[in-house]
Amino acid sequence: MIWDQLTTLELSKVARNIPVILTMAATEQHGKHLPLATDRLIGEHFANELHKVIPSKVLVLPSISIGCSSHHMDFSGTLTISHDTFIRQVEDIVRSVMQHGFKNIILLNSHGGNQAVGQVLVEKLGYENPTTNIIMVNWWKLASNALFALNESGKGGVGHAGEFETSLMLLIAPHLVHADNIEKGKHTDTFSWSEGDMLRGAKVSYYRSTKEMTTNGVFGSPEYGSIEKGKHISKWVVDDLKKIIDDILVMEA
Ligand SMILES: [Zn+2]
């Protein structure tokens, strides 16, 4: 079920143990080949595909389309909100959902810049609401074992707007992928201890603006992107999301 497609009467009759999904995305530069909406389209794709498989077992909220993207502000079109605003927005939405009686909330994150605040939200909301299950999913971590095997471009290849995000966008919105503008992005960092990508977290956290690190806004290898890889990623992530839903429903039964 899609939250805002229901009438208030229909929503009042939905079982209160149903897992409610809030996609946390971003509107930010993704190189010269992908649109600013990339993270939102990817997050909503996973939520919608999950909904297709189990339409009566999930309730999908309208997504948060602007996230914490200050590090991308040197690139035209990026929108950002502060960490405080992000936390308050998610908290208020989750509290509204809980006020209607729902007990299982999944924060489906599709943007790296929302990870740290997402973790704060899990700890804060979880502590304050002991009878509610608060779960955050970062899609690239969910299916990471399978994704490792899929990664052709090697270490550093699956960063921002790289091999995986480009593959997903070729599947989800091929008309928005500018194939002629695909350029290899940065794979390595000045320091080995600050190197990392979606599968391999860096050893330390070191803040720099994206422009200081990559002139074209890309980390990794979008040239390795393919629709076939996009299909694999989509299936694995949706399968794993479904397992979480099944476990929650068993736990709640
Ligand atoms: Zn992205």
Boltz pocket constraint, residues with backbone or C-beta under 6 A from the ligand:
constraints:
  - pocket:
      binder: B
      contacts: [[A, 30], [A, 38], [A, 39], [A, 110], [A, 111], [A, 160], [A, 161], [A, 165]]
      max_distance: 6.0
